[in-house]
Amino acid sequence: MKVLIAAPIHNILKEALECNAYELVYNLNITQQQALEQAHQYVGIITSTRLMIDKPFLDQATQLKFIGRMGSGMEIIDQEYAIQKGVFCVSSPEGNCNAVAEHALAMILTLNNHLVKSYQELKKGLWLREENRGTELEGKTFAIIGYGHTGAALTRLLIPFGLNILLYDKYKTIDPNPAYQVCDSLAPIFERADFVSLHVPLQEDTYQMLNQDVINQFKKPIFLINTSRGPVLEPKMLIPSIQAGKIKALALDVWIEEPFSKMNPENKNIFDQLLSYDNVLLSPHIAGYSFEALYKMSNVLKHKLAQFLS
């Protein structure tokens, strides 16, 4: 019984699989074509974002019984078709939500206090204080769009900062709490937000949900953070919105195409331009990639796959 391991996993999951007589085939750099050619060999797959487990793939995977997704984002799997084929699909967003939340907060504090900019200036022999005066979070209005595991984790981290927190989720009922305000629509966010952080899955109704028309509805310049999925932002609106002052700061851990080798020329050009701005901070999709998250995600999958590990 072979299981393809196409993403890093912790020993806690490795040992649980091996103890149940699974043969683990590690190929962290497997291509889509290679996986498609080998799909018929596997009863299980553990992956992250490397593979698209679509209908053609599932048709080739004649022995497949389960798919474990390290992290969140089930858009990589045709779940409806997988269920029809009797394939059990699980993800582990509980495992890396705190890592993503901490990363988002780190990006916010870094930009708000000009830490990268001032550090680069110091290396050039420039001691600039007035030019790097920071902005405090206290008293500002922070909107979180999408209140799943990560949105909830970021909310917990933000509460001690004395912010006015607005929460919006199109699909989830959020329990009331005096520490935040639950919004029935985006209207209060358009009116009041200083910060907007996106924590939504990639699906049909979230694809480029933040486009130029939406950005123009914000009454104040916003600090925009996206640690969810790159395609929920319209890339071509970013540079004009920064230049017009609609986006006063931008923090992105994800991009519409990843990594560099997969970027088309237009999106690569936008990405390169963003790198030149002092009020932009980019990271290579590492928000949920902490050492602790590797253990937590593996442990979550171990428990969710319990029916196959007994």
C-alpha positions, 0 to 999 in steps of 0.5 A: 500500500503506497502513499505518495508524500509530496510535501514535508511531513513531521515524523508523527504522521510518518510513523503513524502511516508506517505503523499501519503497513503503508509504504511511503514514497517521498517525492517533494519535487514531483511534477504534475506529469510525473504524479499523473503517470504514477497515480495508479500506484497509490492508495494515499497522497499527502500534498500541499500546493504542488499537485492539482488533484483534478478529474484526470488525475483521479481517473488515473488514481484507481487505487486511491483511498485518501488525500491529506492536504497539509494546510488549508486550501482545498481548491487543489482537489476536485472534492466533488469528483473525489467523493464520487470516486470514494476518495476521502479528502481532508485538510489541516487548517487548524494546524497552521492558522496560528503561524499564518496569524503571527506572520500577518501580524509581523508584516503589519508591525514591520511595515507600520514601523518601517523596520525593513526600510530603516534597516536598509538605510542603516546599512548605507550609513543613513541615520534617519529618524523623522523619515521613519516615524512609526504608526501605532495600532491602538485606536485604529479600525482593523477589518478581517474578511473571512473568519475561519481558523486563521481569521479567528487566530489573527483576531485573538492576537489583535485584541490586546492592541486596542483596535476596533475590530470588524469581522465579516464572513459570508458563510459563517455565523460569528459568535458575538463578543464585546472585543469585536463587531460582527458585520452583516455586509462589507459596508461598515468595512468600506466606511471605517477600515484602516486595515483589511486582512483577507482570510478567505478560501479560493473559490468562484466567488472569491476569485479577484474579490478585491478588484479596482471597483471594490478598492475604490469603495473604501473611504480611507486609504487602507493597509491591505494584508493577504495571507490567504490565496493570491488570486483573491486580489486583482493584480493589475489594480495594486500598482495604480491603487498604491500610486493613487493612495488608496492602498497606503501599505501592502503585505502579501505572502501569496501571489496569483502565480507561484513561484517565479518560474510560473509567473506570466510576464505581466504578473511578474512585472507587477510583482517586480514593481511591488518589490521597489516600494518601501510601503510594500512587504512580500514573502514567498508563501511562508506564513503557514510554514513554521516548524511548529505548524509542520508538527501541528498539521501532521498531527491533525492529518493523523487524527483525521485519517484515523480510519485508515490508521487502525 
